[in-house]
Amino acid sequence: MSDSKSFPLFEARGTPRELGRQHGAQAAAQVRGFLDFIAAMLKLSRSELRSRALRFLPLFETHCPHLVEEIRGLAEGAAVDFADALALQMRAELGQLPGEACTTFVIAARGTAGGGILIGQNSDMDPEYEQYGYMLRLVPSPREGEGGEPSAAILMWTFGGQLGYHGLNAHGVAHFANALGGGPPWKFGLSHYPIKRMMLEQRTIGEVRLVLHHVPVCSNGNYVVCDGQGRIGDIELTPSGFAFVENERFLVHTNHFLCGKHACAANHNVSVPDSFPRLERARQLVGEMFGHITVDDMKHVLADHAGFPTSICRHPHDGPDHPSVSARGYTAASLIAEPARGLIHVCRGNPCTGTFATCELQSGS
């Protein structure tokens, strides 16, 4: 990933403190820039940002104390205050603002030409975010109490200093995510970013679900997931619980609820309107190719312009803003993962004009 048009790739190894310190040192420019961006977006001073972030510290200490150590290392490496580094893990949740849009997919092994699961997404968001994005490879040391067994290596796409975002691990667990319209109200809990990281520390979808049963989340979000046992599924996660759907073929998700009691008119009415045609278009394209789908096929799907400019490959437009993504929003990154091979193919910016680079879980490759 040496192309200047690609996202940078950073790698960190060791204990949680060492992971954070190495990550922060390499991504210092992105960390500091992202902090300024978040403060400006939320219209908060840096001291207000820190004060709000510290309210969430007890939740981190209870549910993911190893990440608290990693956050301390991140602050040291990037030369920022600990509370600043903690604020990065909450992002817009500090102002209770909605997230980005996105189109996600997961395809079972029997639906692909290579016989391996394909999973990924287009990440649609406002243009300011792209400059803070990068690929991050983490190789953790064994944690205390794990009997010397190595923790799973992780490869993800993330933003300045966030310890958890979209990606995969060495066990074949992977997840990609999108926002949801409506749903249960915001509730004090962890943000999705540390939860995304904890999901990538698991060995199976079953273990992922156990995490979600025990860890409180503050807002709504959707995940397509898979594991090394060949299972694929979708999780609509809310502050009042989650719905899980498993499938033997493929799953596509956009920005409205599809499962259970939350898949109702009230929530659909407040969802971004183009979520519905994007879902049907993605289902159609994947369904037509099922059984012989390749990575290149999915590149074409993610570059599709049906419904342009609010298509699967999203572009800015003159229409109204929506809480999920503004009219300035576009596809800032396109990602296709092959978990069994430890690969993520990533395009910086719109996939209709950009070039995909391949990033490997195994360093030195």
VENGICOR-V762423 format. One line per field, one symbol per residue. phi: phi as a letter, one per 40 degrees, with the letter a starting at -180 (. if undefined). psi: psi as a letter, one per 30 degrees, with the letter a starting at -180 (. if undefined). burial: b if it has 16 or more other ideal C-beta (glycine too) atoms within 10 Angstrom, else e. A space follows every 50 residues. Layout:
phi->???
psi->???
burial->???
//
This chain:
phi->.cccccccbbbbbhcdccdcccdcccbdccccccccccccccfbcccccc ccccccddccccbacccccccccdccccfbcdccccdccbfcccbfbccc chbbaabcdccbccgbcbaiacbbaccccdcccacbbbbccdcdgcggcc cccbbacabdgccaaciabccgcaabaacbcggdcdadaccccccdcccc cbbacdcdccdccbbcbcacabbcbaaccgcbabbcbbcbhabbbbabba bbabbbcbbgcccbddcccbcddcdcccccccccccccbdhacbdcdccc ccccbdgdcccdccbcaccccbdcaccccaccabbbbbdcbgbbcbbcgd ccbcbcbbbbcccgc
psi->hfkfflklklkkkaleeeeeeeeeeegeeeeeeeeeeeeeefhkleeeee eeefffeeeeeefifefeeeeeeeeeefhlkeeeeeeffebfffghklal clkllkklefflefglkkkalkjkllffeefgllkkkkiklklkggggkk lkkkklkaljfkfkakallffgklkllllkkballkkkallfeeeeeeeg glfleeeeeeefefkkkflklkkklllfggkllkjjklfgalkkkllfdl kkkbhlkfkaffileeeefglkefeeeeeeeeeeeeeffkfhkleeefee efgkgkgkfhaejklllgallkfeklfflljfkkkjkieffhkkkkkjak ffflkklkkkejlg.
burial->eeeeebbbbbbbeebbbbbbbbbbbbbbebbbbbbebbbebbebebeebb ebbeebeebbeebbebbbbbbbbbbbbbebbbbbbbbbbbbebbeeebbb bbbbbbbbeebbeeebbbbbbbbbbbeebbebbbbbbbbbeeeeeeeeee bbbbbbbbbbbbbbbbbbbbbbbbbbbbbbbbbeeeeebbbbbbbbbbbb bbbbbeebbeebeebebbbbbbbbbbbbeebbbbbbbbbeebbbeeeeeb bbbbbbbbeeebeeeebbeebbbbbeebbebbbebbeebeeebebebbbe bbbbeeeebbbbbbbeeeeeebebbbeebbbbbbbbbbbbbbbbbbbbbb bbebebbebebeeee
//
